[in-house]
Amino acid sequence: VQLQASGGGLVQAGGSLRLSCAVSGTTFSMNAMGWYRQSPGKQRELVAQITTVGITNYADSVKGRFTISRDNAKNTVYLQMNSLKPEDTAVYYCRAFRTVVFMDYWGNGTQVTVSS
Protein backbone atom coordinates (compact mmCIF):
# COMPACT_ATOMS: atom_id res chain seq x y z
CA VAL A 1 0.00 0.00 0.00
CA GLN A 2 1.35 3.40 -0.96
CA LEU A 3 0.08 6.86 -0.14
CA GLN A 4 1.63 9.77 -2.01
CA ALA A 5 0.85 13.23 -0.66
CA SER A 6 1.43 16.37 -2.68
CA GLY A 7 0.36 19.98 -2.95
CA GLY A 8 2.20 21.57 -0.07
CA GLY A 9 4.15 24.78 -0.38
CA LEU A 10 4.70 28.30 0.86
CA VAL A 11 1.71 30.62 1.01
CA GLN A 12 0.89 33.94 2.65
CA ALA A 13 -1.59 34.15 5.48
CA GLY A 14 -5.11 34.24 4.11
CA GLY A 15 -4.16 32.18 1.10
CA SER A 16 -5.23 28.73 -0.02
CA LEU A 17 -3.67 25.38 -0.83
CA ARG A 18 -5.08 22.06 -1.95
CA LEU A 19 -3.39 18.89 -0.79
CA SER A 20 -3.82 15.59 -2.60
CA CYS A 21 -3.07 12.05 -1.50
CA ALA A 22 -3.07 9.31 -4.12
CA VAL A 23 -3.50 5.79 -2.79
CA SER A 24 -2.51 2.53 -4.44
CA GLY A 25 -2.37 -1.10 -3.43
CA THR A 26 -5.67 -1.18 -1.56
CA THR A 27 -9.37 -0.93 -2.36
CA PHE A 28 -9.63 2.79 -1.82
CA SER A 29 -13.40 2.95 -1.44
CA MET A 30 -13.21 0.64 1.58
CA ASN A 31 -10.80 2.89 3.47
CA ALA A 32 -11.51 5.73 5.80
CA MET A 33 -9.06 8.52 5.04
CA GLY A 34 -7.53 11.22 7.18
CA TRP A 35 -5.22 14.19 7.12
CA TYR A 36 -2.97 14.85 10.08
CA ARG A 37 -0.27 17.41 10.73
CA GLN A 38 2.82 17.79 12.84
CA SER A 39 4.81 20.89 13.58
CA PRO A 40 8.23 20.98 15.29
CA GLY A 41 8.07 20.09 18.96
CA LYS A 42 4.43 19.06 18.80
CA GLN A 43 2.62 15.77 18.53
CA ARG A 44 0.93 14.74 15.33
CA GLU A 45 -2.68 15.86 15.39
CA LEU A 46 -5.83 15.10 13.48
CA VAL A 47 -6.87 17.70 10.92
CA ALA A 48 -9.77 16.00 9.15
CA GLN A 49 -11.21 12.57 8.45
CA ILE A 50 -13.69 11.19 5.94
CA THR A 51 -15.44 7.85 6.15
CA THR A 52 -16.20 5.44 3.33
CA VAL A 53 -19.64 7.02 2.97
CA GLY A 54 -18.43 10.60 3.08
CA ILE A 55 -19.02 11.54 6.70
CA THR A 56 -16.47 14.13 7.72
CA ASN A 57 -14.87 15.19 10.98
CA TYR A 58 -12.64 18.21 11.58
CA ALA A 59 -10.39 19.57 14.27
CA ASP A 60 -11.94 22.63 15.85
CA SER A 61 -9.00 24.74 14.73
CA VAL A 62 -9.77 24.17 11.04
CA LYS A 63 -13.57 24.01 10.98
CA GLY A 64 -14.99 26.38 8.42
CA ARG A 65 -11.64 26.80 6.69
CA PHE A 66 -10.61 23.31 5.55
CA THR A 67 -12.60 20.78 3.54
CA ILE A 68 -11.74 17.11 3.12
CA SER A 69 -13.12 15.22 0.14
CA ARG A 70 -12.51 11.99 -1.71
CA ASP A 71 -12.72 10.79 -5.29
CA ASN A 72 -13.05 7.01 -5.27
CA ALA A 73 -12.67 6.86 -9.05
CA LYS A 74 -9.24 8.47 -8.74
CA ASN A 75 -8.22 6.77 -5.48
CA THR A 76 -7.44 10.19 -4.10
CA VAL A 77 -8.31 12.20 -1.01
CA TYR A 78 -8.05 15.97 -0.95
CA LEU A 79 -7.71 18.68 1.65
CA GLN A 80 -8.78 22.14 0.53
CA MET A 81 -7.27 24.68 2.90
CA ASN A 82 -8.56 28.25 2.83
CA SER A 83 -7.89 31.28 5.00
CA LEU A 84 -4.58 29.80 6.03
CA LYS A 85 -2.93 31.03 9.20
CA PRO A 86 0.72 30.88 10.30
CA GLU A 87 -0.28 28.34 12.94
CA ASP A 88 -1.31 25.97 10.13
CA THR A 89 2.38 25.59 9.28
CA ALA A 90 3.28 21.91 9.60
CA VAL A 91 4.08 18.74 7.74
CA TYR A 92 0.78 17.26 6.59
CA TYR A 93 0.33 13.49 6.38
CA CYS A 94 -2.45 11.40 4.89
CA ARG A 95 -3.67 8.17 6.41
CA ALA A 96 -5.69 5.24 5.08
CA PHE A 97 -7.29 3.04 7.68
CA ARG A 98 -10.00 0.54 8.51
CA THR A 99 -11.34 -0.39 11.90
CA VAL A 100 -13.46 -3.53 11.40
CA VAL A 101 -10.48 -5.38 9.95
CA PHE A 102 -7.43 -3.53 11.18
CA MET A 103 -5.49 -1.65 8.55
CA ASP A 104 -3.45 1.49 9.02
CA TYR A 105 -1.13 3.10 6.48
CA TRP A 106 0.51 6.51 6.40
CA GLY A 107 1.86 8.47 3.51
CA ASN A 108 4.86 10.70 3.19
CA GLY A 109 4.43 14.18 4.48
CA THR A 110 4.06 17.37 2.53
CA GLN A 111 5.27 20.65 4.01
CA VAL A 112 2.86 23.54 4.35
CA THR A 113 4.36 26.87 5.38
CA VAL A 114 2.18 29.91 5.97
CA SER A 115 3.95 33.23 6.25
CA SER A 116 2.53 36.18 8.17
C-alpha positions as CSV (number, residue, x, y, z in Angstrom):
1,V,0.0,0.0,0.0
2,Q,1.4,3.4,-1.0
3,L,0.1,6.9,-0.1
4,Q,1.6,9.8,-2.0
5,A,0.8,13.2,-0.7
6,S,1.4,16.4,-2.7
7,G,0.4,20.0,-3.0
8,G,2.2,21.6,-0.1
9,G,4.2,24.8,-0.4
10,L,4.7,28.3,0.9
11,V,1.7,30.6,1.0
12,Q,0.9,33.9,2.6
13,A,-1.6,34.2,5.5
14,G,-5.1,34.2,4.1
15,G,-4.2,32.2,1.1
16,S,-5.2,28.7,0.0
17,L,-3.7,25.4,-0.8
18,R,-5.1,22.1,-2.0
19,L,-3.4,18.9,-0.8
20,S,-3.8,15.6,-2.6
21,C,-3.1,12.1,-1.5
22,A,-3.1,9.3,-4.1
23,V,-3.5,5.8,-2.8
24,S,-2.5,2.5,-4.4
25,G,-2.4,-1.1,-3.4
26,T,-5.7,-1.2,-1.6
27,T,-9.4,-0.9,-2.4
28,F,-9.6,2.8,-1.8
29,S,-13.4,2.9,-1.4
30,M,-13.2,0.6,1.6
31,N,-10.8,2.9,3.5
32,A,-11.5,5.7,5.8
33,M,-9.1,8.5,5.0
34,G,-7.5,11.2,7.2
35,W,-5.2,14.2,7.1
36,Y,-3.0,14.8,10.1
37,R,-0.3,17.4,10.7
38,Q,2.8,17.8,12.8
39,S,4.8,20.9,13.6
40,P,8.2,21.0,15.3
41,G,8.1,20.1,19.0
42,K,4.4,19.1,18.8
43,Q,2.6,15.8,18.5
44,R,0.9,14.7,15.3
45,E,-2.7,15.9,15.4
46,L,-5.8,15.1,13.5
47,V,-6.9,17.7,10.9
48,A,-9.8,16.0,9.2
49,Q,-11.2,12.6,8.4
50,I,-13.7,11.2,5.9
51,T,-15.4,7.8,6.2
52,T,-16.2,5.4,3.3
53,V,-19.6,7.0,3.0
54,G,-18.4,10.6,3.1
55,I,-19.0,11.5,6.7
56,T,-16.5,14.1,7.7
57,N,-14.9,15.2,11.0
58,Y,-12.6,18.2,11.6
59,A,-10.4,19.6,14.3
60,D,-11.9,22.6,15.9
61,S,-9.0,24.7,14.7
62,V,-9.8,24.2,11.0
63,K,-13.6,24.0,11.0
64,G,-15.0,26.4,8.4
65,R,-11.6,26.8,6.7
66,F,-10.6,23.3,5.6
67,T,-12.6,20.8,3.5
68,I,-11.7,17.1,3.1
69,S,-13.1,15.2,0.1
70,R,-12.5,12.0,-1.7
71,D,-12.7,10.8,-5.3
72,N,-13.1,7.0,-5.3
73,A,-12.7,6.9,-9.0
74,K,-9.2,8.5,-8.7
75,N,-8.2,6.8,-5.5
76,T,-7.4,10.2,-4.1
77,V,-8.3,12.2,-1.0
78,Y,-8.1,16.0,-1.0
79,L,-7.7,18.7,1.7
80,Q,-8.8,22.1,0.5
81,M,-7.3,24.7,2.9
82,N,-8.6,28.3,2.8
83,S,-7.9,31.3,5.0
84,L,-4.6,29.8,6.0
85,K,-2.9,31.0,9.2
86,P,0.7,30.9,10.3
87,E,-0.3,28.3,12.9
88,D,-1.3,26.0,10.1
89,T,2.4,25.6,9.3
90,A,3.3,21.9,9.6
91,V,4.1,18.7,7.7
92,Y,0.8,17.3,6.6
93,Y,0.3,13.5,6.4
94,C,-2.4,11.4,4.9
95,R,-3.7,8.2,6.4
96,A,-5.7,5.2,5.1
97,F,-7.3,3.0,7.7
98,R,-10.0,0.5,8.5
99,T,-11.3,-0.4,11.9
100,V,-13.5,-3.5,11.4
101,V,-10.5,-5.4,9.9
102,F,-7.4,-3.5,11.2
103,M,-5.5,-1.7,8.6
104,D,-3.5,1.5,9.0
105,Y,-1.1,3.1,6.5
106,W,0.5,6.5,6.4
107,G,1.9,8.5,3.5
108,N,4.9,10.7,3.2
109,G,4.4,14.2,4.5
110,T,4.1,17.4,2.5
111,Q,5.3,20.6,4.0
112,V,2.9,23.5,4.3
113,T,4.4,26.9,5.4
114,V,2.2,29.9,6.0
115,S,4.0,33.2,6.2
116,S,2.5,36.2,8.2
